[in-house]
Amino acid sequence: MVNPLSENEERPPAPTAVTSAKCRIMLVDDHAFLRMGVRAILEIEADFEVIAEAGGTDEALAIIAVNTPDVVIVDLAMPGRGGLALLTELKSRFPSVRALVLSGHDTEECIRTSLEHGALGYVLKDASYDELLKAIRLARTGEHYLCSAVSKHVVSYYLGGTPRPRARSGVALVSRREREVLTRVAEGDGNKKIAADLGLSVKTVRKHRQNVMRKLSLHNSAAITVYAIENGFLFKDPAA
């Protein structure tokens, strides 16, 4: 979880130049305890108002359609349609809503894929309170922000010159069709849509999905999402 300020740190002042209205924030994470903790620390700030919480993408979209927030803070790995599906929906259906990822995953693939899907910021769950506040305030104005640990990771990656080899654990066990299904599940598509798009029966899609999960020891759609991201299946890379 995001770390609170230490005794020696000062809380960053709330900006006044953007607008006098409070920043309306929505938290989307399947862990209620984490949402409760983040909500508690955000509501200390005079310029923040947490207007809603959701445990998944579909619930979040239903709320957003009625009560549009300024900034949505979303986790990547959630049951059902994961965080990437929410980022995609926000980008296409609610372009005025700014998205910020709060994640426990710090790989280049997770960061890059999130940004490609519309996130304006990426903060790790063990980052400082100060960094989360800064990320939210910058996201509200349409600016990008990566927490310090992520920035160092990205800079090191690009300055290294040679991309780090991807582990791709177990990929050799997965057939081409199973990989297609895995990728579509990670992007938030349901079995019926996958079947229609790939020209398969729903039963066949379910079978491919079960085979992928068994071969890769993945136990739910959240695990599928993380696996697909961390193995580079989702971001735009011709060499993938």
Disulfide bonds with the S-S distance in Angstrom:
none
